[in-house]
Amino acid sequence: MLLVIESPNKIKKIKSYINAQILATVGHFKDLPTDAMGVDLDTYAPTFILDKGKADRIRQIKTAAKGQDVYIATDPDREGYAIGTHVFDEVRKIATSIHRLEIHEITQKGIDEAMKKSIPWENTNSGLYDAFLGRRVGDRVVGYILSPIASNALKGRFSVGRVQAPAVRLCVEREREIRTFNPEPFYVVSITLQKDEVAFGAKHRGGNLTDKAKAEAILLAVTAARTADILKVETKETRQNPKAPFTTVDMQAAASSQLKISPEIAMRLAQQLFEAGLISYHRTDSVRIADEFIADIRNHVGRSLGPSYLPKAPNSYKSKNSQAEAHEAIRPTHMHPTGDIHGVVSKEGLGVDHERLYTLIYRRTVASQMAAAVYDSTTVEIGCAGEPFRATGRVMKFDGFLKVYSEVREGDKDDEDDNQKLPPLVTGETVEKTGQKLDEKQTKPPGRYSEATLVKALEKHGIGRPSTYASIMGTIKARNYIVIKKGKIHATDVAERLFDFLAKDHPWIIDLELTKKMESYLDKVEGGDASWVTFVKGVHSKMKFTRPPQRAAAGPGGVYPPSPAQLKFGTDLAKKHDREIPKEALESSRAMSAFIDGLLGKSTPGDAGTVKVPAKKKTRGSSGK
């Protein structure tokens, strides 16, 4: 029996649960070429290139697969299924049988369940691969056509992506909203009252007053008053419910806001926690937790905190994407006392940041199945010198899930008056007024995106998927479209130039609603209800079926020379960095790209060998999601 997985880091852990030979692909081992489009623009059939750096590894997998039952256990998402399809193509003629295995958690139970649910590869949902093709080929067509057009028009090296362009739009538009914002003054009149040696504040019911003279008149009137009348007291019980367990985007947002960890780093840490068998699969938009694990959580809460911290029935949450219910939310793989967290993580050889993220996931998961926090919320209507004021306060009666998990939201500091402690007050009584003030404030511009809030904005607009949010952030940072200053995103001049060009000449690529529809269409492709070729053709039609700029014919050995634009950009960059262009870079487009990327602090993968993929839809099977 041969088990094929993606990451070699999982091998040791999986081997402890199953007796099988296990080999890893180390991610994708076939991809589109780096020095050519690799797509037939008449049929949209892609030509995938075998990464020469992984050729020995693939030969090893093929040798081990001969006459064996092969279980392909690449990750349970589109990208993982695509890698699995490429493995299937390599071993289909030499293996005795080939099955699809989806491992959602690397535990004995997770492996056993995956084996029970494994199905012949031919019966899996090939729509997953079709959706991968639609995304990969569509993105390649966009990049190879629009990137050189933008670079030539803007006299520089610009990258245009189907998903990154709308993300750049959000950042640029927010940057300009902030830049053009004109602050306007407003005035807030408040008084300080006291009863039984408990001081509390009340604000004028007029709220934010724009008329300074009126605000000063109110202040003058209440200054002369020594008391205030309690006109109405209303107290009601309010409840704060726990949040759902983490989806990928929620985990990234919480890691960014609470742990100050970027989405890319959060995903890397989560990947390692998954590989260590500590959390379930971390690329998900589901908020569902398996019934058996909910029972484990409830048992843990009941034992450690008592029955009062449990709701009568398990809390249930609904995922935004109906297809997500096939998977689970991000959760620990087993319950244990909170005090054991350090030992659980360190036992796997993981570090402090892994522990911080695991703690966040653990607490959020446990809290999701706990009782609500309960408050007494009081609103008091007050009269002072004939002017209406209001005081609000909130007292916690029961901490509920907040015993385990809470988070500070941006803007919570502005709500401090709402949570003040009020003395017992009765309608009709008079209380002492001890002070008053007039605060002059200014309206504030829209807040800058943090990495957390930008990821949430992308999700809100339906842009990207769990597996792509971190890469979107990484790409727009690497392309110098945004910079992070004190945890906030600033759009660069480079981004603004690109945005203006796209808005004028190619507005469809930054159309948020269209991008959302594209993502929804790919979901239909995954479900077998639409064609990936139709998707790519639709994307290409937006560019009026334009073809990439003509390049010189290949020289000896199939080596393409640099294009004029690439040569000029490389020459200018070499002068800027006081570097000499290597001879091979003057003769090879790929070598020139490597030279340019080296100066820009990037690197490119190697490749060798080709595999042609036909532009046709596979037979859709019964499962695989």
C-alpha positions as CSV (number, residue, x, y, z in Angstrom):
1,M,0.0,0.0,0.0
2,L,1.3,3.4,-1.0
3,L,0.0,6.6,0.5
4,V,0.8,9.8,-1.4
5,I,0.5,13.1,0.4
6,E,1.7,16.7,-0.2
7,S,3.9,17.7,2.7
8,P,6.8,15.5,3.9
9,N,6.3,17.1,7.3
10,K,3.2,14.9,7.8
11,I,5.0,11.6,7.1
12,K,6.2,10.8,10.6
13,K,2.9,11.6,12.2
14,I,0.8,9.7,9.7
15,K,3.1,6.7,9.9
16,S,2.4,6.4,13.6
17,Y,-1.2,5.7,12.7
18,I,-1.1,3.6,9.6
19,N,1.2,0.8,8.3
20,A,2.0,2.0,4.7
21,Q,4.7,3.4,2.6
22,I,4.2,7.2,2.5
23,L,5.7,9.5,-0.1
24,A,5.2,13.3,-0.6
25,T,4.9,15.4,-3.7
26,V,6.0,18.5,-1.8
27,G,3.1,20.5,-3.2
28,H,2.6,21.1,-6.9
29,F,5.0,19.2,-9.1
30,K,3.4,20.4,-12.4
31,D,2.5,23.9,-13.3
32,L,2.3,26.2,-16.3
33,P,5.7,27.3,-17.6
34,T,7.5,30.3,-16.2
35,D,8.7,31.7,-19.6
36,A,5.6,31.2,-21.8
37,M,1.9,31.4,-21.4
38,G,1.4,27.7,-21.6
39,V,-2.2,28.0,-22.8
40,D,-3.6,27.4,-26.2
41,L,-5.8,30.4,-26.7
42,D,-8.0,28.6,-29.3
43,T,-9.0,25.8,-27.0
44,Y,-7.7,27.1,-23.6
45,A,-5.9,23.7,-23.1
46,P,-3.0,24.3,-20.7
47,T,0.4,22.7,-21.0
48,F,1.7,21.8,-17.5
49,I,5.5,21.6,-16.9
50,L,7.1,19.0,-14.7
51,D,9.3,20.8,-12.1
52,K,12.8,19.4,-12.7
53,G,13.6,19.9,-9.0
54,K,10.9,17.3,-8.2
55,A,11.6,14.8,-11.1
56,D,13.4,12.3,-8.8
57,R,10.6,12.5,-6.3
58,I,8.0,11.7,-8.9
59,R,10.1,8.8,-10.3
60,Q,10.3,7.5,-6.7
61,I,6.5,7.7,-6.4
62,K,6.0,5.9,-9.8
63,T,8.4,3.1,-8.8
64,A,6.7,2.6,-5.5
65,A,3.2,2.6,-7.1
66,K,3.9,-0.4,-9.4
67,G,1.5,-3.2,-8.5
68,Q,0.4,-1.4,-5.4
69,D,-2.9,-0.1,-4.0
70,V,-2.3,3.6,-4.1
71,Y,-4.2,6.1,-1.8
72,I,-3.9,9.7,-2.9
73,A,-4.2,11.8,0.3
74,T,-3.4,15.3,-1.0
75,D,-5.1,18.1,0.8
76,P,-9.0,18.2,0.8
77,D,-9.5,21.2,-1.4
78,R,-9.2,22.3,-5.1
79,E,-5.4,22.7,-5.0
80,G,-5.0,19.4,-3.3
81,Y,-7.3,17.6,-5.7
82,A,-5.3,19.1,-8.6
83,I,-2.1,17.7,-7.2
84,G,-3.9,14.4,-6.7
85,T,-5.1,14.4,-10.3
86,H,-1.5,14.9,-11.5
87,V,-0.4,12.0,-9.3
88,F,-3.3,9.9,-10.7
89,D,-2.1,10.6,-14.3
90,E,1.4,9.5,-13.4
91,V,0.4,6.1,-11.8
92,R,-2.9,5.2,-13.4
93,K,-1.3,2.6,-15.7
94,I,1.0,1.0,-13.2
95,A,-0.9,0.8,-9.9
96,T,-3.2,-2.0,-9.0
97,S,-5.9,0.4,-7.7
98,I,-6.1,4.1,-6.9
99,H,-8.3,5.6,-4.2
100,R,-8.9,9.1,-3.0
101,L,-8.3,9.6,0.7
102,E,-9.3,12.9,2.4
103,I,-7.5,13.5,5.8
104,H,-9.2,16.3,7.7
105,E,-7.2,15.7,10.9
106,I,-4.0,13.8,11.5
107,T,-5.1,11.6,14.4
108,Q,-5.8,7.9,14.6
109,K,-9.5,8.6,14.4
110,G,-9.0,11.0,11.5
111,I,-6.9,8.4,9.5
112,D,-9.3,5.6,10.3
113,E,-12.3,7.6,9.1
114,A,-10.5,8.7,6.0
115,M,-9.7,5.1,5.1
116,K,-13.3,4.0,5.6
117,K,-14.6,6.8,3.4
118,S,-12.0,6.4,0.7
119,I,-13.4,5.8,-2.8
120,P,-12.0,4.8,-6.2
121,W,-10.4,7.9,-7.9
122,E,-12.7,7.5,-10.9
123,N,-15.7,8.1,-8.6
124,T,-14.4,11.4,-7.1
125,N,-15.7,14.8,-8.0
126,S,-13.6,15.9,-11.0
127,G,-15.3,19.2,-10.8
128,L,-12.7,20.1,-8.2
129,Y,-10.0,19.8,-10.9
130,D,-12.1,21.6,-13.4
131,A,-12.5,24.5,-10.9
132,F,-8.7,24.5,-10.4
133,L,-8.2,24.6,-14.2
134,G,-10.6,27.5,-14.5
135,R,-8.8,29.5,-11.8
136,R,-5.3,28.7,-12.9
137,V,-5.8,29.1,-16.7
138,G,-8.0,32.1,-16.3
139,D,-5.5,33.8,-14.0
140,R,-2.6,33.0,-16.4
141,V,-4.5,34.5,-19.4
142,V,-5.2,37.7,-17.5
143,G,-1.6,37.9,-16.2
144,Y,0.1,37.3,-19.6
145,I,-2.2,39.7,-21.5
146,L,-2.8,42.6,-19.1
147,S,0.5,42.6,-17.2
148,P,2.6,43.6,-20.3
149,I,0.0,46.0,-21.5
150,A,0.0,47.8,-18.1
151,S,3.8,47.6,-17.9
152,N,4.2,49.2,-21.4
153,A,1.6,51.9,-20.7
154,L,3.0,52.8,-17.3
155,K,6.7,52.4,-18.2
156,G,7.6,49.9,-15.5
157,R,7.0,46.4,-14.3
158,F,3.4,45.9,-13.3
159,S,1.6,42.7,-12.4
160,V,-2.1,42.4,-13.0
161,G,-4.1,39.6,-11.4
162,R,-7.8,38.7,-11.6
163,V,-8.1,38.6,-7.9
164,Q,-5.3,40.9,-6.7
165,A,-6.5,43.8,-8.9
166,P,-9.8,44.2,-6.9
167,A,-7.8,44.0,-3.7
168,V,-5.6,46.8,-4.9
169,R,-8.8,48.8,-5.7
170,L,-10.1,48.5,-2.2
171,C,-6.7,49.8,-0.8
172,V,-6.4,52.7,-3.3
173,E,-10.0,53.8,-2.8
174,R,-9.6,53.8,1.0
175,E,-6.3,55.7,0.6
176,R,-8.0,58.4,-1.4
177,E,-11.0,58.6,0.9
178,I,-8.6,59.3,3.7
179,R,-6.6,61.8,1.7
180,T,-9.6,63.8,0.5
181,F,-11.5,63.7,3.8
182,N,-12.2,67.1,5.2
183,P,-12.7,66.9,9.0
184,E,-15.7,68.9,10.4
185,P,-16.0,70.0,14.0
186,F,-18.8,68.9,16.3
187,Y,-19.5,69.4,20.0
188,V,-20.6,67.1,22.8
189,V,-22.0,68.4,26.0
190,S,-21.9,66.1,29.0
191,I,-22.5,66.3,32.8
192,T,-21.2,64.4,35.8
193,L,-23.7,63.3,38.4
194,Q,-23.3,61.6,41.8
195,K,-25.4,59.5,44.1
196,D,-24.3,57.5,47.1
197,E,-20.7,58.5,46.3
198,V,-20.9,56.8,42.9
199,A,-20.1,59.2,40.1
200,F,-21.5,58.7,36.6
201,G,-21.7,60.6,33.3
202,A,-24.5,61.5,31.0
203,K,-24.5,63.0,27.5
204,H,-26.8,65.5,25.9
205,R,-29.5,63.8,23.9
206,G,-28.7,66.1,21.0
207,G,-25.7,64.0,20.4
208,N,-23.0,65.4,18.1
209,L,-23.9,69.1,17.8
210,T,-22.7,71.0,14.8
211,D,-23.7,74.4,16.1
212,K,-21.1,75.7,18.5
213,A,-23.2,78.6,19.8
214,K,-26.0,76.2,20.6
215,A,-23.6,73.8,22.4
216,E,-22.2,76.7,24.4
217,A,-25.7,77.9,25.4
218,I,-26.5,74.4,26.7
219,L,-23.2,74.3,28.7
220,L,-24.0,77.7,30.2
221,A,-27.5,76.6,31.2
222,V,-26.3,73.4,32.9
223,T,-23.4,75.1,34.6
224,A,-25.8,77.1,36.7
225,A,-27.7,73.9,37.8
226,R,-26.7,72.1,41.0
227,T,-29.0,69.0,40.5
228,A,-30.5,66.9,37.8
229,D,-33.8,65.0,37.7
230,I,-34.1,61.3,37.0
231,L,-37.0,61.2,34.5
232,K,-37.0,57.5,33.5
233,V,-35.0,54.4,34.4
234,E,-35.2,51.3,32.2
235,T,-33.2,48.1,33.0
236,K,-33.4,45.0,30.9
237,E,-31.4,41.8,30.6
238,T,-29.2,41.6,27.5
239,R,-27.2,38.6,26.3
240,Q,-24.0,38.4,24.3
241,N,-23.7,35.2,22.3
242,P,-20.4,33.5,21.5
243,K,-19.0,33.6,18.0
244,A,-18.8,30.6,15.6
245,P,-15.6,28.6,15.5
246,F,-13.0,29.8,13.1
247,T,-13.1,29.7,9.4
248,T,-9.9,30.4,7.6
249,V,-10.6,34.1,7.1
250,D,-11.8,34.6,10.7
251,M,-8.7,32.9,12.0
252,Q,-6.5,35.1,9.9
253,A,-8.3,38.2,11.0
254,A,-8.2,37.2,14.7
255,A,-4.5,36.3,14.5
256,S,-3.8,39.7,12.9
257,S,-5.8,41.8,15.3
258,Q,-5.1,39.9,18.6
259,L,-1.7,38.3,18.0
260,K,-0.3,40.8,15.5
261,I,0.5,37.9,13.1
262,S,0.1,38.5,9.4
263,P,-2.3,36.3,7.4
264,E,0.7,34.6,5.6
265,I,2.4,33.7,8.8
266,A,-0.8,32.6,10.4
267,M,-1.4,30.2,7.6
268,R,2.1,28.9,7.9
269,L,1.7,28.3,11.6
270,A,-1.7,26.7,11.1
271,Q,-0.2,24.4,8.4
272,Q,2.4,23.2,10.9
273,L,-0.2,22.7,13.6
274,F,-2.3,20.6,11.1
275,E,0.8,18.6,10.2
276,A,1.5,18.0,13.8
277,G,-2.0,16.6,14.3
278,L,-3.1,19.4,16.6
279,I,-5.9,21.1,14.6
280,S,-8.2,20.1,11.8
281,Y,-7.7,21.2,8.2
282,H,-7.1,25.0,8.2
283,R,-8.4,25.9,4.7
284,T,-12.1,26.0,5.2
285,D,-15.1,28.4,5.1
286,S,-17.2,26.1,7.3
287,V,-18.3,26.8,10.8
288,R,-19.6,23.3,11.4
289,I,-18.2,21.1,14.1
290,A,-18.8,17.3,14.1
291,D,-21.4,16.2,16.6
292,E,-19.0,13.9,18.4
293,F,-16.5,16.7,19.0
294,I,-19.3,19.0,20.2
295,A,-20.1,16.3,22.8
296,D,-16.4,16.3,23.8
297,I,-16.5,20.1,24.2
298,R,-19.6,20.0,26.3
299,N,-18.2,17.3,28.5
300,H,-15.0,19.4,29.0
301,V,-16.9,22.6,29.8
302,G,-19.3,20.7,32.2
303,R,-16.4,19.1,34.1
304,S,-14.1,22.2,34.2
305,L,-16.5,25.0,34.7
306,G,-19.8,23.5,35.7
307,P,-23.3,23.0,34.1
308,S,-24.2,26.7,34.3
309,Y,-21.7,27.4,31.5
310,L,-23.4,25.0,29.1
311,P,-26.4,26.0,26.9
312,K,-29.3,23.6,27.2
313,A,-28.7,22.4,23.6
314,P,-25.5,22.7,21.5
315,N,-25.0,26.0,19.8
316,S,-25.4,25.7,16.0
317,Y,-24.0,28.0,13.3
318,K,-24.6,28.3,9.6
319,S,-21.8,28.7,7.1
320,K,-22.1,31.5,4.5
321,N,-21.2,29.0,1.7
322,S,-23.6,26.0,1.6
323,Q,-20.8,23.9,0.0
324,A,-18.7,24.4,3.1
325,E,-20.8,22.0,5.2
326,A,-18.8,19.1,3.7
327,H,-15.9,20.2,5.9
328,E,-15.5,21.4,9.5
329,A,-14.4,24.6,11.1
330,I,-10.8,25.0,12.3
331,R,-10.7,23.3,15.7
332,P,-8.4,21.3,18.0
333,T,-8.3,17.6,17.2
334,H,-8.8,16.6,20.8
335,M,-10.0,18.2,24.0
336,H,-7.7,18.6,27.0
337,P,-7.5,21.0,30.0
338,T,-6.6,24.5,29.2
339,G,-3.5,24.2,31.4
340,D,-2.1,21.5,29.1
341,I,-1.9,23.7,26.0
342,H,1.9,24.4,26.5
343,G,2.7,20.7,26.9
344,V,0.5,19.7,24.0
345,V,2.2,22.1,21.6
346,S,5.8,21.7,22.9
347,K,5.6,17.9,22.7
348,E,5.4,18.3,18.9
349,G,8.5,20.4,18.8
350,L,6.6,23.6,18.0
351,G,7.3,27.1,19.2
352,V,5.8,30.1,21.0
353,D,3.9,31.5,18.1
354,H,2.4,28.0,17.4
355,E,1.3,28.0,21.0
356,R,-0.3,31.4,20.7
357,L,-2.3,30.5,17.6
358,Y,-3.3,27.1,19.0
359,T,-4.5,28.8,22.2
360,L,-6.6,31.2,20.1
361,I,-8.1,28.3,18.1
362,Y,-8.7,26.2,21.3
363,R,-10.4,29.0,23.2
364,R,-12.6,30.1,20.3
365,T,-13.7,26.5,19.7
366,V,-14.6,25.9,23.4
367,A,-16.3,29.2,23.7
368,S,-18.5,28.5,20.6
369,Q,-20.3,25.8,22.6
370,M,-20.7,27.8,25.9
371,A,-23.6,29.8,27.3
372,A,-24.1,33.4,26.5
373,A,-22.8,36.2,28.7
374,V,-25.6,38.0,30.6
375,Y,-25.8,41.7,31.5
376,D,-28.2,44.1,33.1
377,S,-28.3,47.0,30.7
378,T,-29.7,50.3,32.1
379,T,-30.7,53.5,30.3
380,V,-31.5,56.6,32.3
381,E,-33.3,59.7,30.9
382,I,-32.2,62.8,32.8
383,G,-33.3,66.4,32.8
384,C,-30.9,69.2,33.8
385,A,-31.7,72.9,33.4
386,G,-34.4,72.0,31.0
387,E,-32.0,70.1,28.8
388,P,-32.3,66.3,28.0
389,F,-29.4,64.0,28.9
390,R,-29.0,60.2,28.9
391,A,-26.8,57.9,30.9
392,T,-26.2,54.3,30.0
393,G,-24.5,51.5,32.0
394,R,-24.1,47.8,31.8
395,V,-23.3,45.3,34.6
396,M,-22.3,41.7,33.9
397,K,-24.4,39.2,35.8
398,F,-22.8,36.1,34.3
399,D,-19.6,35.9,32.2
400,G,-20.6,32.8,30.2
401,F,-18.3,32.1,27.3
402,L,-16.2,35.3,28.2
403,K,-14.7,33.1,30.9
404,V,-12.8,31.4,28.0
405,Y,-12.6,33.8,25.1
406,S,-13.0,37.5,24.5
407,E,-11.6,40.0,22.0
408,V,-11.2,43.7,21.8
409,R,-12.8,45.2,18.7
410,E,-11.6,48.4,17.0
411,G,-13.7,51.2,18.4
412,D,-14.5,49.6,21.8
413,K,-12.8,52.4,23.6
414,D,-15.5,54.8,22.3
415,D,-18.1,52.7,24.2
416,E,-16.6,53.0,27.7
417,D,-19.6,55.2,28.8
418,D,-22.0,52.5,27.8
419,N,-20.3,50.1,30.3
420,Q,-20.0,52.5,33.3
421,K,-21.3,51.4,36.7
422,L,-24.5,53.2,37.7
423,P,-25.8,53.6,41.2
424,P,-29.4,52.4,42.0
425,L,-31.6,55.1,40.5
426,V,-35.4,55.7,40.8
427,T,-37.7,57.6,38.5
428,G,-38.6,61.0,40.0
429,E,-35.6,61.4,42.3
430,T,-33.1,64.2,42.1
431,V,-29.3,63.7,42.1
432,E,-26.4,66.0,42.6
433,K,-24.7,67.5,39.5
434,T,-21.0,67.8,40.1
435,G,-19.6,68.9,36.8
436,Q,-20.1,69.6,33.1
437,K,-17.9,70.0,30.0
438,L,-18.0,70.8,26.4
439,D,-15.8,68.6,24.2
440,E,-14.9,69.9,20.7
441,K,-14.2,67.0,18.4
442,Q,-13.7,66.4,14.7
443,T,-15.2,63.8,12.4
444,K,-12.7,61.1,11.5
445,P,-11.9,59.8,8.1
446,P,-12.5,56.1,7.3
447,G,-10.1,53.9,9.2
448,R,-7.2,52.4,7.3
449,Y,-7.4,48.7,6.6
450,S,-5.3,46.4,8.7
451,E,-4.4,43.1,7.2
452,A,-7.2,41.6,9.3
453,T,-9.9,44.1,8.1
454,L,-8.8,43.8,4.5
455,V,-9.1,40.1,4.5
456,K,-12.6,40.5,6.0
457,A,-13.4,43.0,3.3
458,L,-12.3,40.6,0.6
459,E,-14.5,37.9,2.1
460,K,-17.5,40.4,2.3
461,H,-17.1,41.2,-1.4
462,G,-16.9,37.5,-2.3
463,I,-13.3,37.9,-3.5
464,G,-11.0,34.9,-3.1
465,R,-11.4,31.7,-1.2
466,P,-9.9,30.2,2.0
467,S,-6.8,29.0,0.2
468,T,-6.1,32.3,-1.5
469,Y,-6.5,35.1,1.1
470,A,-3.0,34.9,2.4
471,S,-1.5,34.7,-1.1
472,I,-3.5,37.8,-2.2
473,M,-2.0,39.7,0.8
474,G,1.5,38.4,0.1
475,T,1.3,39.2,-3.6
476,I,0.1,42.8,-3.3
477,K,2.8,43.4,-0.6
478,A,5.5,41.8,-2.8
479,R,4.5,43.9,-5.8
480,N,4.9,47.0,-3.7
481,Y,1.2,47.9,-4.1
482,I,0.8,48.3,-0.3
483,V,3.1,48.8,2.6
484,I,2.3,48.1,6.3
485,K,3.0,51.0,8.7
486,K,2.2,50.5,12.4
487,G,-0.1,47.6,11.5
488,K,-2.1,49.7,9.0
489,I,-2.2,49.4,5.2
490,H,-1.0,52.3,3.0
491,A,-1.6,52.1,-0.8
492,T,1.6,53.1,-2.7
493,D,1.9,55.4,-5.7
494,V,2.6,52.3,-7.7
495,A,-0.8,51.0,-6.8
496,E,-2.5,54.3,-7.6
497,R,-0.9,54.4,-11.0
498,L,-2.0,50.9,-11.8
499,F,-5.5,51.5,-10.4
500,D,-6.0,54.6,-12.6
501,F,-4.8,52.8,-15.7
502,L,-7.1,49.8,-15.1
503,A,-10.1,52.0,-14.2
504,K,-9.7,53.8,-17.5
505,D,-8.8,51.1,-19.9
506,H,-9.8,47.8,-18.3
507,P,-12.5,48.5,-15.6
508,W,-13.8,45.0,-15.6
509,I,-10.7,43.6,-13.9
510,I,-11.4,45.8,-10.8
511,D,-15.2,45.3,-10.8
512,L,-15.9,43.9,-7.4
513,E,-19.3,42.5,-8.3
514,L,-17.9,40.8,-11.4
515,T,-15.1,39.2,-9.4
516,K,-17.6,37.9,-7.0
517,K,-19.6,36.4,-9.8
518,M,-16.5,34.8,-11.2
519,E,-15.8,33.1,-7.8
520,S,-19.5,31.9,-7.8
521,Y,-19.1,30.6,-11.3
522,L,-16.1,28.5,-10.2
523,D,-18.2,27.1,-7.4
524,K,-20.6,26.0,-10.1
525,V,-17.8,24.4,-12.0
526,E,-16.8,22.5,-8.9
527,G,-20.3,21.3,-8.5
528,G,-20.4,20.0,-12.1
529,D,-22.9,22.6,-13.2
530,A,-20.7,24.7,-15.5
531,S,-17.6,24.4,-17.7
532,W,-14.2,25.7,-16.8
533,V,-13.5,26.3,-20.5
534,T,-16.6,28.6,-20.7
535,F,-15.2,30.4,-17.6
536,V,-11.8,31.0,-19.2
537,K,-13.4,32.0,-22.5
538,G,-15.6,34.5,-20.6
539,V,-12.5,36.0,-18.9
540,H,-10.7,36.2,-22.3
541,S,-13.7,37.8,-23.9
542,K,-13.4,40.7,-21.4
543,M,-10.1,41.4,-23.0
544,K,-11.7,41.2,-26.5
545,F,-9.8,37.9,-27.1
546,T,-6.5,39.9,-27.1
547,R,-3.4,37.8,-27.5
548,P,-0.1,38.4,-25.6
549,P,2.4,40.7,-27.3
550,Q,4.4,38.9,-30.0
551,R,7.8,37.6,-28.9
552,A,10.8,36.5,-30.9
553,A,11.0,32.9,-32.1
554,A,12.9,30.5,-29.8
555,G,16.6,30.1,-30.4
556,P,18.7,27.0,-30.2
557,G,17.4,24.5,-27.6
558,G,14.0,26.2,-27.5
559,V,15.4,29.2,-25.5
560,Y,13.3,32.4,-26.0
561,P,15.2,35.7,-25.9
562,P,14.0,38.5,-23.7
563,S,11.2,40.7,-25.1
564,P,12.1,44.4,-25.8
565,A,10.1,45.5,-22.8
566,Q,11.7,42.9,-20.6
567,L,15.2,43.8,-21.8
568,K,14.6,47.6,-21.2
569,F,13.2,47.0,-17.7
570,G,16.2,44.7,-16.9
571,T,18.7,47.2,-18.2
572,D,17.2,50.0,-16.3
573,L,17.1,47.9,-13.1
574,A,20.7,46.9,-13.6
575,K,21.8,50.5,-13.9
576,K,19.9,51.4,-10.8
577,H,21.6,48.7,-8.8
578,D,25.0,49.1,-10.5
579,R,24.9,45.6,-11.7
580,E,26.2,44.0,-15.0
581,I,23.6,41.9,-16.9
582,P,24.9,38.3,-17.3
583,K,25.3,37.0,-20.8
584,E,22.7,34.3,-20.4
585,A,20.1,36.9,-19.3
586,L,20.6,38.7,-22.6
587,E,19.9,35.5,-24.5
588,S,17.2,33.9,-22.4
589,S,13.8,35.3,-21.2
590,R,13.8,33.0,-18.3
591,A,17.3,33.9,-17.2
592,M,16.4,37.6,-17.6
593,S,13.3,37.0,-15.4
594,A,15.5,35.3,-12.8
595,F,18.0,38.2,-13.0
596,I,15.2,40.8,-12.5
597,D,13.6,38.9,-9.7
598,G,17.0,38.5,-8.0
599,L,17.4,42.3,-8.0
600,L,13.8,42.7,-6.7
601,G,14.5,40.1,-3.9
602,K,12.3,37.3,-5.4
603,S,13.0,33.9,-6.9
604,T,11.4,31.6,-9.5
605,P,10.9,27.8,-9.6
606,G,12.7,25.6,-12.1
607,D,10.9,23.3,-14.5
608,A,11.5,20.7,-17.2
609,G,9.4,18.3,-19.3
610,T,5.9,19.0,-20.4
611,V,2.5,17.4,-19.9
612,K,-0.4,18.5,-22.2
613,V,-3.8,18.7,-20.5
614,P,-6.8,18.4,-22.9
615,A,-9.5,21.1,-22.6
616,K,-12.3,18.7,-21.9
617,K,-14.4,17.8,-18.8
618,K,-13.9,14.6,-16.9
619,T,-16.7,12.3,-16.0
620,R,-18.2,13.6,-12.7
621,G,-18.4,11.1,-10.0
622,S,-20.2,10.9,-6.7
623,S,-17.8,12.3,-4.1
624,G,-14.4,13.7,-3.4
625,K,-15.6,17.0,-1.7
